[in-house]
Amino acid sequence: MTNKPQTDPLMNIAKSFNDVSLSASLQGQVLVLMELQIQIQTKINGLKKKIEDTSPLKLTPDMEVKS
């Protein structure tokens, strides 16, 4: 007598649990990275807006050169 017929279903169940666990972990990692991507893009957009709104050589009337 061998335990092979009983062992195979148990191994399949164990592999199934492992696959489900791995899949859930990978999906969780993707969601975390997607959230970070959104946060980073929001920061980049904010910085770009500040750059656009800041003119480094903007002359004001009191800075005019008089000859």
DSSP file (Angstrom, degrees, kcal/mol; ACC not computed):
  #  RESIDUE AA STRUCTURE BP1 BP2  ACC     N-H-->O    O-->H-N    N-H-->O    O-->H-N    TCO  KAPPA ALPHA  PHI   PSI    X-CA   Y-CA   Z-CA
    1    1 A M              0   0    0      0, 0.0     2,-0.3     0, 0.0     0, 0.0   0.000 360.0 360.0 360.0 137.5    0.0    0.0    0.0
    2    2 A T        -     0   0    0      1,-0.0     4,-0.2     0, 0.0     0, 0.0  -0.880 360.0-137.6-121.4 157.7    1.2    3.5   -0.8
    3    3 A N  S >> S+     0   0    0     -2,-0.3     4,-2.5     1,-0.2     3,-0.5   0.316  73.5 109.4 -92.0   7.2   -0.1    6.8    0.4
    4    4 A K  H 3> S+     0   0    0      1,-0.2     4,-2.3     2,-0.2    -1,-0.2   0.897  73.1  52.0 -55.9 -48.1    0.1    8.3   -3.1
    5    5 A P  H 34 S+     0   0    0      0, 0.0    -1,-0.2     0, 0.0    -2,-0.1   0.865 117.6  39.8 -59.2 -33.5   -3.6    8.6   -3.8
    6    6 A Q  H <> S+     0   0    0     -3,-0.5     4,-1.1    -4,-0.2    -2,-0.2   0.803 113.6  54.4 -83.5 -30.0   -4.1   10.4   -0.5
    7    7 A T  H  X S+     0   0    0     -4,-2.5     4,-2.7     1,-0.2     5,-0.2   0.886  99.3  60.6 -72.4 -40.1   -1.0   12.5   -0.8
    8    8 A D  H  X S+     0   0    0     -4,-2.3     4,-2.5     1,-0.2     5,-0.2   0.921 105.0  46.3 -58.5 -48.6   -1.7   14.0   -4.2
    9    9 A P  H  > S+     0   0    0      0, 0.0     4,-2.3     0, 0.0    -1,-0.2   0.901 113.7  50.3 -62.1 -37.3   -5.0   15.8   -3.2
   10   10 A L  H  X S+     0   0    0     -4,-1.1     4,-2.5     2,-0.2    -2,-0.2   0.899 111.2  48.1 -66.2 -39.6   -3.3   17.1    0.0
   11   11 A M  H  X S+     0   0    0     -4,-2.7     4,-2.8     2,-0.2    -1,-0.2   0.891 110.8  51.7 -67.1 -38.5   -0.4   18.4   -2.0
   12   12 A N  H  X S+     0   0    0     -4,-2.5     4,-2.3    -5,-0.2    -2,-0.2   0.901 110.9  47.8 -63.8 -40.8   -2.8   20.0   -4.5
   13   13 A I  H  X S+     0   0    0     -4,-2.3     4,-2.5     2,-0.2    -2,-0.2   0.924 112.5  48.8 -65.8 -43.9   -4.6   21.7   -1.7
   14   14 A A  H  X S+     0   0    0     -4,-2.5     4,-2.2     1,-0.2    -2,-0.2   0.915 112.6  47.8 -62.2 -42.9   -1.4   22.9   -0.1
   15   15 A K  H  X S+     0   0    0     -4,-2.8     4,-2.8     2,-0.2    -1,-0.2   0.894 110.3  53.4 -64.4 -39.1   -0.2   24.3   -3.5
   16   16 A S  H  X S+     0   0    0     -4,-2.3     4,-2.4     2,-0.2    -2,-0.2   0.930 109.1  47.5 -61.5 -46.7   -3.6   25.9   -4.0
   17   17 A F  H  X S+     0   0    0     -4,-2.5     4,-2.4     1,-0.2    -1,-0.2   0.907 112.8  49.9 -60.3 -42.4   -3.3   27.7   -0.6
   18   18 A N  H  X S+     0   0    0     -4,-2.2     4,-2.6     2,-0.2    -2,-0.2   0.918 110.9  48.8 -63.4 -44.2    0.3   28.8   -1.5
   19   19 A D  H  X S+     0   0    0     -4,-2.8     4,-2.6     2,-0.2    -2,-0.2   0.902 111.7  49.0 -63.3 -41.8   -0.8   30.1   -4.9
   20   20 A V  H  X S+     0   0    0     -4,-2.4     4,-2.4     2,-0.2    -1,-0.2   0.918 112.4  48.5 -63.5 -43.7   -3.7   32.1   -3.4
   21   21 A S  H  X S+     0   0    0     -4,-2.4     4,-2.2     2,-0.2    -2,-0.2   0.921 113.0  47.0 -63.0 -45.0   -1.4   33.6   -0.8
   22   22 A L  H  X S+     0   0    0     -4,-2.6     4,-2.6     2,-0.2     5,-0.2   0.918 112.1  50.5 -63.6 -44.1    1.2   34.6   -3.3
   23   23 A S  H  X S+     0   0    0     -4,-2.6     4,-2.4     1,-0.2    -2,-0.2   0.913 111.1  48.2 -61.6 -43.7   -1.5   36.1   -5.6
   24   24 A A  H  X S+     0   0    0     -4,-2.4     4,-2.3     2,-0.2    -1,-0.2   0.901 111.7  50.4 -63.9 -40.9   -3.0   38.1   -2.8
   25   25 A S  H  X S+     0   0    0     -4,-2.2     4,-2.2     2,-0.2    -2,-0.2   0.923 111.7  47.0 -63.4 -44.8    0.5   39.3   -1.8
   26   26 A L  H  X S+     0   0    0     -4,-2.6     4,-2.2     2,-0.2    -2,-0.2   0.901 111.6  50.7 -65.4 -40.9    1.4   40.4   -5.3
   27   27 A Q  H  X S+     0   0    0     -4,-2.4     4,-2.2     1,-0.2    -1,-0.2   0.896 109.7  51.5 -63.5 -39.4   -2.0   42.2   -5.8
   28   28 A G  H  X S+     0   0    0     -4,-2.3     4,-2.2     2,-0.2    -2,-0.2   0.908 109.1  50.1 -62.4 -42.6   -1.4   44.0   -2.5
   29   29 A Q  H  X S+     0   0    0     -4,-2.2     4,-2.4     1,-0.2    -2,-0.2   0.895 109.3  51.5 -63.9 -40.3    2.1   45.1   -3.6
   30   30 A V  H  X S+     0   0    0     -4,-2.2     4,-2.5     1,-0.2    -1,-0.2   0.922 109.7  49.9 -62.8 -43.7    0.6   46.4   -7.0
   31   31 A L  H  X S+     0   0    0     -4,-2.2     4,-2.1     2,-0.2    -2,-0.2   0.902 110.4  49.7 -62.7 -41.1   -2.0   48.4   -5.1
   32   32 A V  H  X S+     0   0    0     -4,-2.2     4,-2.3     1,-0.2    -1,-0.2   0.928 112.5  47.3 -62.7 -45.0    0.6   50.0   -2.8
   33   33 A L  H  X S+     0   0    0     -4,-2.4     4,-2.4     1,-0.2    -2,-0.2   0.873 110.3  52.5 -66.2 -36.7    2.8   50.9   -5.8
   34   34 A M  H  X S+     0   0    0     -4,-2.5     4,-2.0     2,-0.2    -1,-0.2   0.894 109.6  49.3 -65.0 -39.2   -0.2   52.4   -7.7
   35   35 A E  H  X S+     0   0    0     -4,-2.1     4,-2.3     2,-0.2    -2,-0.2   0.911 111.6  48.7 -65.5 -42.5   -1.1   54.5   -4.6
   36   36 A L  H  X S+     0   0    0     -4,-2.3     4,-2.9     1,-0.2     5,-0.2   0.892 108.4  54.8 -62.5 -39.2    2.6   55.7   -4.4
   37   37 A Q  H  X S+     0   0    0     -4,-2.4     4,-2.6     2,-0.2    -2,-0.2   0.911 108.8  47.8 -60.4 -42.9    2.5   56.5   -8.1
   38   38 A I  H  X S+     0   0    0     -4,-2.0     4,-2.2     2,-0.2    -2,-0.2   0.923 113.0  48.0 -64.2 -44.7   -0.6   58.7   -7.7
   39   39 A Q  H  X S+     0   0    0     -4,-2.3     4,-2.0     2,-0.2    -2,-0.2   0.910 113.3  47.4 -63.3 -42.6    1.0   60.5   -4.7
   40   40 A I  H  X S+     0   0    0     -4,-2.9     4,-2.6     2,-0.2    -2,-0.2   0.924 111.6  50.0 -65.5 -44.2    4.3   61.0   -6.6
   41   41 A Q  H  X S+     0   0    0     -4,-2.6     4,-2.7     1,-0.2    -1,-0.2   0.881 109.0  52.8 -63.0 -36.9    2.5   62.3   -9.7
   42   42 A T  H  X S+     0   0    0     -4,-2.2     4,-2.1     2,-0.2    -1,-0.2   0.916 110.6  47.2 -63.0 -43.2    0.5   64.7   -7.5
   43   43 A K  H  X S+     0   0    0     -4,-2.0     4,-2.4     2,-0.2    -2,-0.2   0.916 112.1  50.1 -63.4 -43.6    3.7   66.1   -6.0
   44   44 A I  H  X S+     0   0    0     -4,-2.6     4,-2.6     1,-0.2    -2,-0.2   0.929 110.6  49.5 -61.0 -45.8    5.3   66.4   -9.5
   45   45 A N  H  X S+     0   0    0     -4,-2.7     4,-2.1     1,-0.2    -1,-0.2   0.898 110.6  50.8 -61.0 -40.6    2.2   68.3  -10.8
   46   46 A G  H  X S+     0   0    0     -4,-2.1     4,-2.1     2,-0.2    -1,-0.2   0.906 111.3  47.3 -63.3 -42.4    2.3   70.6   -7.8
   47   47 A L  H  X S+     0   0    0     -4,-2.4     4,-2.3     2,-0.2    -2,-0.2   0.900 110.7  51.6 -66.7 -40.9    6.0   71.4   -8.3
   48   48 A K  H  X S+     0   0    0     -4,-2.6     4,-2.4     1,-0.2    -1,-0.2   0.899 109.2  51.1 -62.0 -39.8    5.5   72.0  -12.0
   49   49 A K  H  X S+     0   0    0     -4,-2.1     4,-2.2     2,-0.2    -2,-0.2   0.911 109.4  50.1 -63.3 -43.0    2.6   74.4  -11.2
   50   50 A K  H  X S+     0   0    0     -4,-2.1     4,-1.0     2,-0.2    -2,-0.2   0.891 110.0  51.0 -62.6 -39.0    4.9   76.3   -8.8
   51   51 A I  H >< S+     0   0    0     -4,-2.3     3,-0.6     1,-0.2    -2,-0.2   0.926 111.0  48.0 -63.5 -44.7    7.6   76.5  -11.4
   52   52 A E  H 3< S+     0   0    0     -4,-2.4    -2,-0.2     1,-0.2    -1,-0.2   0.875 112.5  49.2 -63.3 -37.1    5.1   77.9  -14.0
   53   53 A D  H 3< S+     0   0    0     -4,-2.2     2,-0.7    -5,-0.2    -1,-0.2   0.621  99.9  76.4 -78.9 -13.0    3.8   80.4  -11.4
   54   54 A T    <<  -     0   0    0     -4,-1.0    -1,-0.1    -3,-0.6    -4,-0.0  -0.885  59.3-172.1-105.6 115.3    7.3   81.6  -10.5
   55   55 A S    >   -     0   0    0     -2,-0.7     3,-1.3     1,-0.1    -3,-0.1  -0.912   8.1-161.5-105.0 109.0    9.0   83.9  -13.0
   56   56 A P  T 3  S+     0   0    0      0, 0.0    -1,-0.1     0, 0.0    -2,-0.0   0.742  87.1  41.4 -65.8 -23.6   12.6   84.4  -11.8
   57   57 A L  T 3  S+     0   0    0      2,-0.1     2,-0.6     0, 0.0    -2,-0.0  -0.100  75.8 146.3-116.5  36.7   13.2   87.5  -13.9
   58   58 A K    <   -     0   0    0     -3,-1.3     2,-0.4     1,-0.0    -3,-0.0  -0.624  38.4-145.8 -76.9 119.1    9.9   89.3  -13.4
   59   59 A L        -     0   0    0     -2,-0.6    -2,-0.1     2,-0.0    -1,-0.0  -0.680   8.5-156.9 -88.6 137.6   10.6   93.1  -13.3
   60   60 A T    >   -     0   0    0     -2,-0.4     3,-2.3     1,-0.1     4,-0.3  -0.734  34.3-102.8-105.0 160.4    8.5   95.3  -11.1
   61   61 A P  G >  S+     0   0    0      0, 0.0     3,-1.2     0, 0.0    -1,-0.1   0.828 120.6  57.3 -53.7 -34.8    8.1   99.1  -11.8
   62   62 A D  G 3  S+     0   0    0      1,-0.2    -3,-0.0     3,-0.0     0, 0.0   0.585 101.0  58.9 -74.3  -7.9   10.6  100.0   -9.1
   63   63 A M  G <  S+     0   0    0     -3,-2.3    -1,-0.2     2,-0.1    -4,-0.0   0.413  75.7 125.7 -99.3   1.5   13.2   97.9  -10.8
   64   64 A E    <   -     0   0    0     -3,-1.2     2,-0.5    -4,-0.3    -4,-0.0  -0.297  63.8-120.3 -64.3 143.2   13.2   99.8  -14.1
   65   65 A V        -     0   0    0      2,-0.0     2,-0.5     1,-0.0    -1,-0.1  -0.740  25.9-155.8 -86.4 126.8   16.5  101.2  -15.3
   66   66 A K              0   0    0     -2,-0.5    -1,-0.0     1,-0.1     0, 0.0  -0.876 360.0 360.0-105.4 132.5   16.4  104.9  -15.8
   67   67 A S              0   0    0     -2,-0.5    -1,-0.1     0, 0.0    -2,-0.0   0.429 360.0 360.0-110.3 360.0   18.9  106.5  -18.1
